[in-house]
Amino acid sequence: MPCRRQLFFAVLVATMLGPGARPCAASEAAMHKFTADELKRACDKAGGKFSQDPGGYGCGTNCQGKPGTDCIVACKNNDKNCFAQVPGRARPRSLDNALTRSPRG
């Protein structure tokens, strides 16, 4: 994935979730487009923090049931896909997998 896109999502996620976001140290995978409601439900279930602004929406968790920025799913309003960023492991295949799996797994 081009570094520009990673930089955009790093800025988007850092803006939405606050300081400490570390998306550049993560694997990134495109996922199909989730609605804000779908992502919020999954985020609440995963114990994460959901954020939304005029440009998009996202969720961040510590990958283990609490808010954080280790596992992130971000959706830009005018993109066809959402993107998941997870630390040091295979690419996630579902929202639950992207937000709750251990980064070691």
DSSP file (Angstrom, degrees, kcal/mol; ACC not computed):
  #  RESIDUE AA STRUCTURE BP1 BP2  ACC     N-H-->O    O-->H-N    N-H-->O    O-->H-N    TCO  KAPPA ALPHA  PHI   PSI    X-CA   Y-CA   Z-CA
    1    1 A M              0   0    0      0, 0.0     5,-0.1     0, 0.0    27,-0.0   0.000 360.0 360.0 360.0 134.4    0.0    0.0    0.0
    2    2 A P    >>  -     0   0    0      0, 0.0     4,-1.7     0, 0.0     3,-0.5  -0.222 360.0-123.8 -59.5 146.2    1.4    3.4   -0.9
    3    3 A C  H 3> S+     0   0    0      1,-0.2     4,-2.8     2,-0.2     5,-0.2   0.811 108.8  64.3 -61.5 -30.7    2.9    5.4    2.0
    4    4 A R  H 3> S+     0   0    0      2,-0.2     4,-2.6     1,-0.2    -1,-0.2   0.924 103.0  47.1 -57.9 -45.1    0.5    8.3    1.1
    5    5 A R  H <> S+     0   0    0     -3,-0.5     4,-2.5     2,-0.2    -1,-0.2   0.911 112.4  49.8 -65.6 -41.7   -2.5    6.1    2.0
    6    6 A Q  H  X S+     0   0    0     -4,-1.7     4,-2.5     1,-0.2    -2,-0.2   0.909 111.1  49.8 -62.1 -40.8   -0.8    5.0    5.2
    7    7 A L  H  X S+     0   0    0     -4,-2.8     4,-2.4     2,-0.2    -2,-0.2   0.917 109.2  51.5 -64.6 -42.6    0.0    8.5    6.1
    8    8 A F  H  X S+     0   0    0     -4,-2.6     4,-2.9     1,-0.2    -2,-0.2   0.946 113.4  44.0 -58.2 -48.6   -3.6    9.6    5.4
    9    9 A F  H  X S+     0   0    0     -4,-2.5     4,-3.1     2,-0.2     5,-0.3   0.848 110.0  55.9 -69.0 -32.5   -5.0    6.9    7.7
   10   10 A A  H  X S+     0   0    0     -4,-2.5     4,-2.4    -5,-0.2    -1,-0.2   0.931 112.8  42.3 -61.7 -43.5   -2.4    7.6   10.4
   11   11 A V  H  X S+     0   0    0     -4,-2.4     4,-2.4     2,-0.2    -2,-0.2   0.923 115.6  49.6 -68.9 -43.7   -3.6   11.2   10.4
   12   12 A L  H  X S+     0   0    0     -4,-2.9     4,-2.5    -5,-0.2    -2,-0.2   0.945 115.7  42.2 -59.5 -49.8   -7.3   10.2   10.3
   13   13 A V  H  X S+     0   0    0     -4,-3.1     4,-3.3     2,-0.2     5,-0.4   0.913 113.9  51.0 -66.8 -42.9   -7.0    7.7   13.1
   14   14 A A  H  X S+     0   0    0     -4,-2.4     4,-1.7    -5,-0.3    -1,-0.2   0.894 112.8  47.6 -62.0 -38.1   -4.8    9.9   15.2
   15   15 A T  H  < S+     0   0    0     -4,-2.4    -2,-0.2    -5,-0.2    -1,-0.2   0.918 118.3  40.4 -67.0 -43.1   -7.3   12.7   14.8
   16   16 A M  H  < S+     0   0    0     -4,-2.5    -2,-0.2    -5,-0.2    -1,-0.2   0.867 127.9  29.2 -75.3 -36.3  -10.3   10.4   15.6
   17   17 A L  H  < S-     0   0    0     -4,-3.3    -3,-0.2     1,-0.3    -2,-0.2   0.552 105.2-124.0-107.0  -9.1   -8.7    8.5   18.5
   18   18 A G    ><  -     0   0    0     -4,-1.7     3,-0.8    -5,-0.4    -1,-0.3  -0.373  52.0 -18.8  97.0-176.6   -6.2   10.9   19.9
   19   19 A P  T 3  S+     0   0    0      0, 0.0     3,-0.1     0, 0.0    -4,-0.0  -0.214 112.2  48.3 -65.8 154.7   -2.5   10.8   20.6
   20   20 A G  T 3   +     0   0    0      1,-0.3     2,-0.1    49,-0.0    49,-0.1   0.357  67.1 147.0  99.1  -4.4   -0.7    7.5   20.7
   21   21 A A    <   -     0   0    0     -3,-0.8    -1,-0.3     1,-0.1     3,-0.1  -0.451  24.4-174.0 -65.8 135.2   -2.1    6.0   17.5
   22   22 A R    >   +     0   0    0     47,-0.7     3,-1.3    -2,-0.1    -1,-0.1  -0.328  26.2 145.0-127.3  52.0    0.6    3.8   15.9
   23   23 A P  G >   +     0   0    0      0, 0.0     3,-1.5     0, 0.0    -1,-0.1   0.759  66.1  66.9 -66.2 -23.5   -0.8    2.7   12.5
   24   24 A C  G 3  S+     0   0    0      1,-0.3     4,-0.1    -3,-0.1    -2,-0.1   0.730  95.5  57.7 -70.0 -19.0    2.6    2.7   10.7
   25   25 A A  G <  S+     0   0    0     -3,-1.3    63,-0.6     2,-0.1     2,-0.3   0.155 100.8  84.5 -90.3  18.9    3.8   -0.2   12.9
   26   26 A A  E <  S-A   87   0A   0     -3,-1.5     2,-0.3    61,-0.2    45,-0.1  -0.791  81.3-111.9-123.6 159.7    0.8   -2.3   11.7
   27   27 A S  E     -A   86   0A   0     59,-3.5    59,-2.3    -2,-0.3     2,-0.4  -0.687  37.5-148.3 -80.6 144.2   -0.2   -4.5    8.8
   28   28 A E  E     +A   85   0A   0     -2,-0.3     2,-0.4    57,-0.2    57,-0.2  -0.945  17.6 179.3-121.6 139.7   -3.0   -3.0    6.8
   29   29 A A  E     -A   84   0A   0     55,-2.5    55,-2.9    -2,-0.4     2,-0.3  -1.000  26.5-126.4-139.5 136.4   -5.8   -4.7    4.9
   30   30 A A  E     -A   83   0A   0     -2,-0.4     2,-0.3    53,-0.2    53,-0.2  -0.607  31.3-175.1 -75.7 139.9   -8.7   -3.4    2.8
   31   31 A M  E     -A   82   0A   0     51,-3.3    51,-2.0    -2,-0.3     3,-0.1  -0.872  34.6 -84.7-128.0 163.1  -12.1   -4.6    4.0
   32   32 A H  E     -A   81   0A   0     -2,-0.3     2,-0.4    49,-0.2    50,-0.3  -0.211  62.3 -80.7 -63.9 165.7  -15.5   -4.1    2.4
   33   33 A K        -     0   0    0     47,-0.6     2,-0.3    48,-0.2    -1,-0.1  -0.534  47.0-164.9 -74.2 123.1  -17.3   -1.0    3.4
   34   34 A F        -     0   0    0     -2,-0.4     2,-0.1    -3,-0.1    -3,-0.0  -0.818  21.6-117.7-101.6 147.0  -19.1   -1.1    6.7
   35   35 A T     >  -     0   0    0     -2,-0.3     4,-2.5     1,-0.1     5,-0.2  -0.391  28.6-109.3 -74.7 163.5  -21.7    1.4    7.7
   36   36 A A  H  > S+     0   0    0      1,-0.2     4,-2.5     2,-0.2     5,-0.2   0.890 121.5  52.1 -60.3 -38.4  -21.0    3.7   10.7
   37   37 A D  H  > S+     0   0    0      2,-0.2     4,-2.4     1,-0.2    -1,-0.2   0.910 108.9  49.3 -65.4 -42.2  -23.7    1.7   12.6
   38   38 A E  H  > S+     0   0    0      1,-0.2     4,-2.2     2,-0.2    -2,-0.2   0.935 114.1  45.3 -61.0 -45.9  -22.1   -1.6   11.8
   39   39 A L  H  X S+     0   0    0     -4,-2.5     4,-2.7     1,-0.2    -2,-0.2   0.898 111.7  52.1 -67.2 -39.4  -18.7   -0.5   12.9
   40   40 A K  H  X S+     0   0    0     -4,-2.5     4,-2.9    -5,-0.2     5,-0.2   0.918 109.6  49.3 -62.9 -43.3  -20.1    1.1   16.0
   41   41 A R  H  X S+     0   0    0     -4,-2.4     4,-2.3     2,-0.2    -2,-0.2   0.937 114.5  44.6 -60.3 -46.8  -21.8   -2.1   17.0
   42   42 A A  H  X S+     0   0    0     -4,-2.2     4,-2.0     2,-0.2    -2,-0.2   0.891 113.5  51.7 -64.5 -38.7  -18.7   -4.1   16.5
   43   43 A C  H  X>S+     0   0    0     -4,-2.7     5,-2.6     2,-0.2     4,-0.6   0.929 110.0  47.8 -64.2 -46.5  -16.6   -1.5   18.3
   44   44 A D  H ><5S+     0   0    0     -4,-2.9     3,-1.0     1,-0.2    -2,-0.2   0.918 112.2  50.4 -60.1 -43.4  -18.9   -1.6   21.3
   45   45 A K  H 3<5S+     0   0    0     -4,-2.3    -1,-0.2     1,-0.2    -2,-0.2   0.857 111.5  48.6 -61.8 -36.2  -18.8   -5.4   21.3
   46   46 A A  H 3<5S-     0   0    0     -4,-2.0    19,-0.3    -5,-0.2    -1,-0.2   0.495 114.4-116.2 -84.7  -4.0  -15.0   -5.3   21.2
   47   47 A G  T <<5 +     0   0    0     -3,-1.0    -3,-0.2    -4,-0.6    15,-0.1   0.707  69.9 136.3  78.4  19.2  -14.7   -2.8   24.0
   48   48 A G      < -     0   0    0     -5,-2.6     2,-0.5    -6,-0.2    13,-0.2  -0.113  59.4-100.4 -91.4-172.2  -13.2   -0.1   21.7
   49   49 A K  E     -B   60   0A   0     11,-2.2    11,-1.7    19,-0.3     2,-0.4  -0.964  30.5-155.3-115.3 120.7  -13.6    3.6   21.1
   50   50 A F  E     -B   59   0A   0     -2,-0.5     2,-0.3     9,-0.2     9,-0.2  -0.771  14.4-178.8 -94.9 137.9  -15.7    4.6   18.2
   51   51 A S  E     -B   58   0A   0      7,-2.6     7,-2.6    -2,-0.4     2,-0.3  -0.984   5.9-175.4-136.0 148.3  -15.1    8.1   16.6
   52   52 A Q  E     +B   57   0A   0     -2,-0.3     5,-0.2     5,-0.2    -2,-0.0  -0.999   7.9 164.3-143.8 141.4  -16.8    9.9   13.7
   53   53 A D  E >   -B   56   0A   0      3,-2.9     3,-1.1    -2,-0.3    -2,-0.0  -0.851  57.4 -80.9-142.3 179.2  -16.2   13.2   12.0
   54   54 A P  T 3  S+     0   0    0      0, 0.0     3,-0.1     0, 0.0    23,-0.0   0.746 126.6  49.3 -59.5 -22.8  -17.3   14.7    8.7
   55   55 A G  T 3  S-     0   0    0      1,-0.2    22,-2.4    22,-0.1    23,-0.4   0.664 123.4 -56.6 -91.1 -17.1  -14.6   12.8    6.8
   56   56 A G  E <   -BC  53  76A   0     -3,-1.1    -3,-2.9    20,-0.3     2,-0.3  -0.987  48.4-101.8 168.3-163.4  -15.2    9.3    8.1
   57   57 A Y  E     +BC  52  75A   0     18,-2.5    18,-3.3    -2,-0.3     2,-0.3  -0.975  29.2 169.4-152.9 158.6  -15.4    7.0   11.1
   58   58 A G  E     -BC  51  74A   0     -7,-2.6    -7,-2.6    -2,-0.3     2,-0.3  -0.980  21.9-135.4-164.7 172.3  -13.3    4.5   12.9
   59   59 A C  E     -BC  50  73A   0     14,-2.4    14,-2.3    -2,-0.3     2,-0.4  -0.996  14.1-167.2-140.0 141.0  -12.8    2.3   15.9
   60   60 A G  E     +BC  49  72A   0    -11,-1.7   -11,-2.2    -2,-0.3     8,-0.7  -0.994  11.3 167.1-131.0 139.2   -9.7    1.5   17.9
   61   61 A T  E     -DC  67  71A   0     10,-2.6    10,-2.3    -2,-0.4     9,-1.2  -0.867  47.7-116.3-135.7 172.0   -9.0   -1.1   20.5
   62   62 A N        -     0   0    0      4,-2.8    38,-0.1    -2,-0.3    10,-0.1   0.255  59.6-110.5 -89.4  11.8   -6.0   -2.6   22.3
   63   63 A C  S    S+     0   0    0     36,-0.5    36,-0.0     3,-0.3   -15,-0.0   0.367 107.4  73.7  75.7  -1.0   -6.9   -5.9   20.5
   64   64 A Q  S    S-     0   0    0      2,-0.3    36,-0.1    38,-0.1   -17,-0.1  -0.040 121.9 -72.0-136.3  34.0   -8.0   -7.4   23.8
   65   65 A G  S    S+     0   0    0     34,-0.4    35,-0.1     1,-0.3    34,-0.0   0.615 101.5  89.5  94.1  13.3  -11.3   -5.8   24.8
   66   66 A K  S    S-     0   0    0    -17,-0.0    -4,-2.8    34,-0.0    -3,-0.3  -0.939  82.6 -85.6-136.5 160.1  -10.4   -2.3   25.8
   67   67 A P  B    S+D   61   0A   0      0, 0.0     2,-0.3     0, 0.0    -6,-0.3  -0.286  70.0 111.3 -60.5 150.8  -10.0    1.1   24.0
   68   68 A G        -     0   0    0     -8,-0.7   -19,-0.3     3,-0.1    -6,-0.2  -0.974  69.2-100.8 169.9-166.9   -6.6    1.7   22.4
   69   69 A T  S    S+     0   0    0     -2,-0.3   -47,-0.7    -9,-0.2    -7,-0.2   0.142  86.5  96.6-131.7  19.8   -4.9    2.1   19.0
   70   70 A D  S    S+     0   0    0     -9,-1.2     2,-0.5     1,-0.2    -8,-0.2   0.889  94.1  33.5 -75.4 -39.4   -3.3   -1.3   18.5
   71   71 A C  E    S+C   61   0A   0    -10,-2.3   -10,-2.6    15,-0.2     2,-0.4  -0.980  80.0 175.2-118.8 125.1   -6.2   -2.6   16.3
   72   72 A I  E     -CE  60  85A   0     13,-2.7    13,-3.0    -2,-0.5     2,-0.4  -0.982  22.2-170.4-135.0 139.0   -7.9   -0.1   14.2
   73   73 A V  E     -CE  59  84A   0    -14,-2.3   -14,-2.4    -2,-0.4     2,-0.4  -0.994  19.0-178.7-124.3 124.7  -10.7   -0.1   11.5
   74   74 A A  E     -CE  58  83A   0      9,-2.9     9,-2.9    -2,-0.4     2,-0.4  -0.970  10.5-167.8-127.7 139.0  -11.1    3.2    9.7
   75   75 A C  E     -CE  57  82A   0    -18,-3.3   -18,-2.5    -2,-0.4     2,-0.4  -0.991  10.1-151.5-128.3 124.9  -13.6    4.1    7.0
   76   76 A K  E >   -C   56   0A   0      5,-0.6     3,-1.8    -2,-0.4   -20,-0.3  -0.801  23.0-127.0 -93.1 136.0  -13.4    7.2    4.9
   77   77 A N  T 3  S+     0   0    0    -22,-2.4   -21,-0.1    -2,-0.4    -1,-0.1   0.839 105.8  41.8 -53.8 -40.2  -16.8    8.5    3.7
   78   78 A N  T 3  S+     0   0    0    -23,-0.4    -1,-0.3    -3,-0.0     2,-0.3   0.230  95.7  96.2 -99.3  16.1  -15.9    8.6    0.0
   79   79 A D    <   -     0   0    0     -3,-1.8    -4,-0.0     2,-0.1     0, 0.0  -0.714  69.8-137.8 -97.5 155.6  -13.9    5.4   -0.2
   80   80 A K  S    S+     0   0    0     -2,-0.3   -47,-0.6   -47,-0.0     2,-0.3   0.665  85.8  42.4 -80.9 -18.1  -15.3    2.0   -1.4
   81   81 A N  E     -A   32   0A   0    -49,-0.2    -5,-0.6   -48,-0.1     2,-0.3  -0.797  70.0-134.2-125.5 163.6  -13.5    0.2    1.4
   82   82 A C  E     -AE  31  75A   0    -51,-2.0   -51,-3.3    -2,-0.3     2,-0.4  -0.751  27.3-136.1-104.1 164.1  -12.7    0.4    5.0
   83   83 A F  E     -AE  30  74A   0     -9,-2.9    -9,-2.9    -2,-0.3     2,-0.4  -0.981   9.5-156.7-128.0 136.5   -9.2   -0.4    6.2
   84   84 A A  E     -AE  29  73A   0    -55,-2.9   -55,-2.5    -2,-0.4     2,-0.4  -0.897   5.0-166.7-108.9 139.3   -8.0   -2.4    9.1
   85   85 A Q  E     +AE  28  72A   0    -13,-3.0   -13,-2.7    -2,-0.4   -57,-0.2  -0.993  14.4 168.3-127.4 125.1   -4.6   -2.0   10.8
   86   86 A V  E     -A   27   0A   0    -59,-2.3   -59,-3.5    -2,-0.4     3,-0.4  -0.974  35.1-104.5-136.3 146.7   -3.3   -4.6   13.2
   87   87 A P  E    S-A   26   0A   0      0, 0.0   -61,-0.2     0, 0.0     3,-0.0  -0.540  79.1 -29.7 -78.3 136.1    0.1   -5.2   14.7
   88   88 A G  S    S+     0   0    0    -63,-0.6     2,-0.3    -2,-0.3   -62,-0.1   0.648 105.8  87.6  37.2  50.4    2.4   -7.9   13.6
   89   89 A R  S    S-     0   0    0     -3,-0.4    -3,-0.1    16,-0.1   -62,-0.1  -0.959  81.5 -60.6-158.4 177.3    0.1  -10.6   12.3
   90   90 A A        -     0   0    0     -2,-0.3   -63,-0.1     1,-0.1    -1,-0.0  -0.129  68.8 -82.4 -61.3 161.3   -1.9  -11.9    9.4
   91   91 A R        -     0   0    0      1,-0.1    -1,-0.1   -63,-0.1   -63,-0.1  -0.405  48.8-111.9 -68.3 137.6   -4.5   -9.6    7.8
   92   92 A P        -     0   0    0      0, 0.0    -8,-0.1     0, 0.0    -1,-0.1  -0.352  21.2-164.6 -70.1 151.4   -7.9   -9.7    9.5
   93   93 A R  S    S+     0   0    0      1,-0.1     2,-0.3   -62,-0.0     3,-0.1   0.471  70.1  25.4-113.9  -7.0  -10.9  -11.2    7.7
   94   94 A S  S  > S-     0   0    0      1,-0.1     4,-2.3   -63,-0.0     5,-0.2  -0.953  81.0-106.5-148.8 165.7  -13.8   -9.8    9.8
   95   95 A L  H  > S+     0   0    0     -2,-0.3     4,-1.9     2,-0.2     5,-0.2   0.937 120.7  50.0 -60.5 -46.7  -14.5   -6.8   12.0
   96   96 A D  H  > S+     0   0    0      1,-0.2     4,-2.0     2,-0.2     5,-0.4   0.924 112.4  47.7 -58.0 -44.5  -14.4   -9.0   15.1
   97   97 A N  H  > S+     0   0    0      1,-0.2     4,-1.0     2,-0.2    -1,-0.2   0.863 111.6  50.6 -64.1 -37.1  -11.0  -10.4   14.0
   98   98 A A  H  < S+     0   0    0     -4,-2.3    -1,-0.2     1,-0.2    -2,-0.2   0.801 119.3  35.0 -71.7 -28.9   -9.7   -7.0   13.3
   99   99 A L  H  < S+     0   0    0     -4,-1.9   -36,-0.5    -3,-0.2   -34,-0.4   0.648 126.6  27.5-103.2 -17.1  -10.7   -5.5   16.6
  100  100 A T  H  < S+     0   0    0     -4,-2.0    -3,-0.2    -5,-0.2    -2,-0.1   0.611  82.2 107.8-126.5 -14.0  -10.2   -8.3   19.2
  101  101 A R  S  < S-     0   0    0     -4,-1.0    -4,-0.0    -5,-0.4     0, 0.0  -0.405  76.5-102.9 -70.2 144.8   -7.6  -10.8   18.1
  102  102 A S    >   -     0   0    0      1,-0.1     3,-1.3    -2,-0.1    -1,-0.1  -0.393  23.3-129.2 -61.7 138.5   -4.3  -10.8   20.0
  103  103 A P  T 3  S+     0   0    0      0, 0.0    -1,-0.1     0, 0.0    -2,-0.1   0.663 108.0  57.9 -65.6 -13.5   -1.6   -9.1   18.1
  104  104 A R  T 3         0   0    0      1,-0.2    -2,-0.0   -15,-0.1   -16,-0.0   0.705 360.0 360.0 -85.3 -20.1    0.6  -12.2   18.7
  105  105 A G    <         0   0    0     -3,-1.3    -1,-0.2   -16,-0.1   -16,-0.1   0.438 360.0 360.0 -72.6 360.0   -1.8  -14.6   17.1
